[in-house]
Amino acid sequence: MFSHSCTPKPTYFSTFTLKIEYSNNPTKRLGELNKHIPSQEAPQLEKWEMERTHKWSSISKAYKVEQELLKQLAAHRTEGERVQVSPKVLKNAWDICCRKWPDT
């Protein structure tokens, strides 16, 4: 998703098989994601759930954090922006991204 507005843009991820991306409206995007569950990757997944969000100061920063998080989790990527990873590995990657791209 890409938007030219100047409002803060959250980067977020959800649980189990993780979908990492940024959006103008994470709640609306979550509803859209729940219309298609990747059963081949996550047969136990009944619906996506929002695990964490953070409002960044710009869409550029949200995109950079999204890309850095995907880079940190590259060994765990399945398809597109999805990864399968333990909560501990995910938290470590998130913490690295937040330190690398502080929102000041």
Salt bridges, closest charged atoms under 4 A:
GLU21 OE1 - LYS19 NZ 3.30
GLU21 OE2 - ARG29 NE 2.49
GLU32 OE1 - ARG29 NH1 3.38
GLU41 OE2 - ARG82 NH2 2.69
GLU68 OE1 - LYS100 NZ 3.24
GLU79 OE1 - ARG82 NH2 3.55
GLU81 OE1 - LYS19 NZ 2.43
ASP95 OD2 - LYS91 NZ 2.64
ASP103 OD1 - LYS61 NZ 3.62
